[in-house]
Amino acid sequence: MKLYRNKHRNPETGERKTWGPYWVRATVQGKRLRKSTGCRDRKAAERVARALVSEAELAAVGGRDSYLEHQRRPLSEHVDDFEVVLRSKGSTEAHVRERMEHLRAFVEDAEAKHLGCLDSVSAAKWLAKVRRRGLSARSHNKRHQALRQFGRWLVAEPLALCQ
């Protein structure tokens, strides 16, 4: 594995300078791998490069990291999958519509794009904002229940897919 930065020659002075992010070059199972780490810091680039190479090695032998796959999927896809599960369980249309409305409102407010963007602090802030708007305790609890149900489903779902 080689870590490097692109070089640029100044046409006027002839001086060579390195610029931009670090790149990793490696050979995995006879195939060349060349990817940008996206990092300008060498230590961070080394960590990212190791992860890129190990991911490529795992893919080369037919393995997969389902946790990583779930992390990379857009959050909107997970929310859509959750809606399908709710409907398949025989939940009423009103229940599904209400749960999904609350869940999508949270995702939009938290500006979450991937699973890694979700945490209990952002959920607590959103619920506090709901309380400040003057909604009743029942309305607050419905939103809280929607978040908890989605969280429990997220924890259980990847385990089922890995088996």
C-alpha positions as CSV (number, residue, x, y, z in Angstrom):
1,M,0.0,0.0,0.0
2,K,1.4,3.4,-1.0
3,L,0.1,6.7,0.2
4,Y,0.9,9.8,-1.9
5,R,-0.3,13.2,-2.9
6,N,-0.5,14.5,-6.5
7,K,2.4,16.6,-7.7
8,H,2.2,19.8,-9.7
9,R,5.0,21.6,-11.6
10,N,4.9,25.3,-11.7
11,P,5.4,26.1,-15.4
12,E,7.3,29.4,-14.7
13,T,9.7,28.2,-12.1
14,G,9.8,24.5,-12.7
15,E,9.3,23.9,-8.9
16,R,7.3,20.8,-8.0
17,K,4.7,21.0,-5.2
18,T,2.4,18.4,-3.7
19,W,-1.3,19.4,-3.3
20,G,-4.7,18.1,-2.5
21,P,-5.7,15.1,-0.5
22,Y,-3.7,11.9,-0.1
23,W,-4.4,9.0,-2.4
24,V,-3.9,5.3,-1.7
25,R,-2.5,2.9,-4.3
26,A,-2.5,-0.9,-3.6
27,T,-3.0,-4.2,-5.3
28,V,-5.7,-6.4,-4.0
29,Q,-6.1,-9.9,-5.4
30,G,-4.2,-8.9,-8.5
31,K,-6.4,-5.8,-9.1
32,R,-5.2,-2.3,-8.8
33,L,-6.8,0.0,-6.2
34,R,-6.4,3.7,-6.5
35,K,-8.7,5.9,-4.4
36,S,-8.7,9.3,-2.8
37,T,-8.7,9.3,1.0
38,G,-10.2,12.8,1.0
39,C,-7.8,13.8,3.8
40,R,-5.1,16.3,3.8
41,D,-3.7,15.1,7.1
42,R,-1.3,12.2,6.8
43,K,-2.3,10.3,10.0
44,A,-6.0,10.5,9.1
45,A,-5.2,9.5,5.5
46,E,-3.4,6.4,6.7
47,R,-6.4,5.3,8.8
48,V,-8.8,5.9,5.9
49,A,-6.4,4.1,3.5
50,R,-6.2,1.0,5.7
51,A,-10.0,0.9,5.9
52,L,-10.3,1.3,2.1
53,V,-7.8,-1.5,1.5
54,S,-9.4,-3.9,4.0
55,E,-12.8,-3.2,2.5
56,A,-11.5,-4.0,-1.0
57,E,-9.9,-7.2,0.3
58,L,-13.1,-8.3,1.9
59,A,-15.0,-7.6,-1.3
60,A,-12.4,-9.5,-3.4
61,V,-13.0,-12.7,-1.5
62,G,-16.8,-12.3,-1.7
63,G,-17.3,-11.1,1.8
64,R,-19.4,-8.2,2.8
65,D,-19.7,-5.9,5.7
66,S,-23.5,-5.5,6.2
67,Y,-23.0,-3.0,9.0
68,L,-21.1,-0.7,6.6
69,E,-23.6,-1.2,3.9
70,H,-26.4,-0.1,6.2
71,Q,-24.3,2.9,7.3
72,R,-23.9,4.0,3.7
73,R,-27.5,3.7,2.7
74,P,-29.5,7.0,2.8
75,L,-31.7,7.3,5.9
76,S,-34.7,7.8,3.7
77,E,-34.3,4.2,2.4
78,H,-34.4,2.9,6.0
79,V,-37.5,5.0,6.8
80,D,-39.2,3.7,3.6
81,D,-38.3,0.1,4.7
82,F,-39.7,0.7,8.1
83,E,-42.9,1.9,6.6
84,V,-43.2,-1.3,4.6
85,V,-42.6,-3.3,7.8
86,L,-45.3,-1.4,9.6
87,R,-47.8,-2.0,6.8
88,S,-46.9,-5.7,6.5
89,K,-47.6,-6.2,10.3
90,G,-51.2,-5.2,9.7
91,S,-51.1,-1.8,11.2
92,T,-54.0,0.5,10.4
93,E,-53.5,3.1,7.7
94,A,-54.0,5.9,10.2
95,H,-51.3,4.4,12.6
96,V,-48.8,4.0,9.8
97,R,-49.5,7.5,8.4
98,E,-49.1,9.1,11.9
99,R,-45.9,7.2,12.7
100,M,-44.3,8.0,9.4
101,E,-45.3,11.7,9.6
102,H,-43.6,12.0,13.0
103,L,-40.5,10.1,12.0
104,R,-40.0,12.0,8.8
105,A,-40.5,15.3,10.7
106,F,-37.7,14.3,13.1
107,V,-35.4,13.2,10.2
108,E,-36.0,16.5,8.4
109,D,-35.5,18.6,11.6
110,A,-32.3,16.7,12.5
111,E,-31.0,17.1,8.9
112,A,-29.9,13.4,9.1
113,K,-28.8,11.9,5.9
114,H,-27.4,8.5,7.2
115,L,-27.8,6.3,10.2
116,G,-24.6,7.7,11.8
117,C,-26.3,11.1,12.0
118,L,-28.9,9.8,14.4
119,D,-28.4,10.0,18.2
120,S,-30.3,10.4,21.4
121,V,-29.3,14.0,21.8
122,S,-30.8,15.1,18.5
123,A,-34.0,13.2,19.4
124,A,-34.1,14.8,22.8
125,K,-33.7,18.3,21.3
126,W,-36.4,17.6,18.8
127,L,-38.8,16.4,21.5
128,A,-38.1,19.4,23.6
129,K,-38.8,21.6,20.6
130,V,-42.1,19.8,20.2
131,R,-42.9,20.5,23.9
132,R,-42.1,24.2,23.5
133,R,-44.6,24.4,20.6
134,G,-47.3,23.8,23.2
135,L,-48.4,20.4,22.0
136,S,-50.1,18.1,24.6
137,A,-48.3,15.4,26.5
138,R,-50.1,12.8,24.3
139,S,-48.8,14.4,21.1
140,H,-45.3,14.5,22.6
141,N,-45.5,10.8,23.7
142,K,-46.7,9.7,20.2
143,R,-43.6,11.3,18.7
144,H,-41.4,9.7,21.3
145,Q,-43.0,6.3,20.7
146,A,-42.4,6.6,16.9
147,L,-38.7,7.3,17.5
148,R,-38.4,4.4,19.9
149,Q,-40.1,2.0,17.6
150,F,-37.9,3.0,14.7
151,G,-34.8,2.7,16.9
152,R,-35.8,-0.8,18.0
153,W,-36.4,-1.8,14.4
154,L,-33.0,-0.5,13.3
155,V,-31.3,-2.5,16.0
156,A,-33.2,-5.7,15.1
157,E,-33.2,-5.3,11.3
158,P,-29.4,-5.5,10.6
159,L,-29.1,-8.6,12.8
160,A,-31.8,-10.4,10.7
161,L,-30.1,-9.4,7.5
162,C,-26.7,-10.7,8.6
163,Q,-28.0,-14.2,9.4
